[in-house]
Amino acid sequence: MTVATMRSALNAGLRRALSEDGDVVLIGEDIGRLGGVFRVTDGLQDEFGPRRVVDAPLAEGAIVGTAIGLAYRGFRPVVEIQFDGFIYPAMDQIVTQLAKLHYRTRGQVRFPVTIRMPFGGGVGAVEHHSESPEAYFAHTPGLRVVTCATPQDAYDMLRQSISDDDPVIFLEPKRRYHTRGELDESVSGRVLHPLHEGRVLRAGSDVTLVVYGALVQTALDAAEAAAAEGVSLEVIDLRSLSPVDDRLIEDSVVRTGRLVVAHEAPLQGGVGASIVAAVTDRCFEFLEAPPTIIAGFDTPYPPAKLERHYVPDLDRILDGVDRVLGRPHAGVEKP
Amino acid sequence: MTRTSPWWTDGDETIALVSEDGERIPHPELDTMITDLTIDDLRGLYRDMAVVRRIDTEATALQRQGELGLWAPLLGQEAAQVGSARALRTDDFVFSSYREHAVAHLRGAKPVELLRMCRGTAHSGWDPLEIRMAPMQIIIGAQTLHAVGYGMGIRNQESDDVAVTYFGDGATSQGSVSEAMVFAASFNLPVLFFCQNNQYAISEPVGLQSRAPLAQRALGFGIPAIRIDGNDVLAALAATRFALAHIREHGAPVFIEAITYRMGPHTTSDDPSRYRPEQELEDWRTRDPLLRLERLLAAADESTGLRDLADSESDEIARVLREECLALSDPDPEEIFAHVYSTEHRVIDRQRSFLSAYLGMFEEEGS
């Protein structure tokens, strides 16, 4: 057990995947000589060579398409997309090809492709560098979509994703790349948490708070602040966005009767909307108040000087908590 | 004037080894690729083209009779497809578009497997790993990138097989095809880009896609190109053999532009009379790929019984095809959920159970 940043945990996870399985190939822009713009692949090309850690020409669609071809040949490719906002040229290959090829080939060919990308805001970046595109992928049958919030989950979930025989979209919360946490790299004698199960990070009795990615830490901080006011929040790190661990959420809501979901992505058609719809459908009689979603607004991601008003923070999450508790607040209508 | 090198450099010229009149045109380098061909082999190529034409005609008829939802006829493109497919090794891997019925058939797909997609019983007809050909691709040009990735795998394993991708003139306008050529050239990958320029992308003439010969695109990416008369099965066979030998030796990509003509509609839903002059079609009829090979064989006094033999064999294949097509029954409803993921997925499992129970409800009512 050591202390590591999420970035170095991801690096260690990739290193282990490369050394354990000769079919694992990394491909992306600037991932080789430079080690990636966030240095997640730092040193890997030196160790495994340019045929296994491939610097690709600048075409995201071609990178994903190449990964698909490698999978046809029996490889297990791991793609790095440099930023969330750069994924769109690859959408055709992801949606019409990668997600559907196992189905199209009637299970005769497997496509174990992992697509890693940093996502989310809060780093003062220029346009296209702070987006949360997860709903597009969660809406696409054939993909698995996961995200991590701690170095340990980053390490374990990345290795689980690479081992998975289906395509996995692996979202890395970029503003937590340098967050430190405990990391156990041992493989034997350690039972891994199933990839598609969420985790209760803090037990509570008044409100269920569902978050993922960078907002997990914000939610834990909010729970601490709420506790000081005598409100008990149960914080769930969703971890998997497709499929969603609805049983975990429902078990919690049945006990608390109140639900707040928070994410940075826009509200409309989002992961939160889908969770709230499912909970309302299946736990209606247990609900004490209408569930609330605290989300980014339905605007393009704003310029950096405005992002603190856009990305849900501790106060906005607590505002949501107040609403589901029916507590008096500023009197502002819900958006 | 006959070029001495198969490589295209400029101009409108294409390489033909057989003239429209059935006369053999010598070519110093490409001729060396087909010295092994016997008269029987030539008759075999004719038979291949006749059989796929008959399969194609039968499929069109089945569509007209409501047995297929759609069909994309290959009529007119038999030489480009048969010639190139016959040059491949069994361990090469093909990534095609949706009109390469002849290629799929010669790779080993049974005639009825060619129809499964258009019958609506499955999205693909065959086992891609068995015949070493990916399912037909509907998204224009998307498959070229898969060939590039496959080629990267071949290179990594230091093998000498080749990834072969088929696409049309329209596809050359897609970014994915340009990207595929960038990647193949940059990584020096064993990929054959086989472009069937059949003059039309549905209604749009090739001149709308490119002001220059399509082969020039490849040169721009640093990929050598060959430009052939795609209605000449010998040229298609020899040029593809030449290209594959070059790729295997150098591990580097080659582009072939086969100039041909789609004599039928884009699909059975299309009406080419809206965009194609009748005279143009008539002109191309004189360049029919089967006719040309027949004339070559006739000149050698080897065409006796050629048509009758091909016809009787084709008729039998068509009869079986029709029978097997009609026997392709509707899949079970739970097939909707099969293979979305390779392992357990709780959402899929729940929805599968729901549909089954829901449909069961009606069965109980009905009984």
Interface residues (C-beta under 8 A of the other chain):
Chain A: V25 R51 R52 V54 A56 P57 A59 G61 A62 V64 G65 T66 A67 I68 G69 L70 A71 Y72 R73 G74 F75 P77 P89 D92 Q93 T96 Q97 K100 L101 H102 Y103 R104 T105 R106 G107 Q108 V109 R110 P141 G142 R144 D164 D165 D166 H196 S242 P243
Chain B: F93 F95 A122 H123 S124 D127 P128 L129 A134 P135 I139 A142 T144 L145 H146 A147 V148 G149 Y150 G151 M152 G153 I154 R155 N156 Q157 A163 G175 S176 E179 A180 V182 F183 S186 F187 A338 H339 V340 Y341 S342 T343 H345 R346 V347
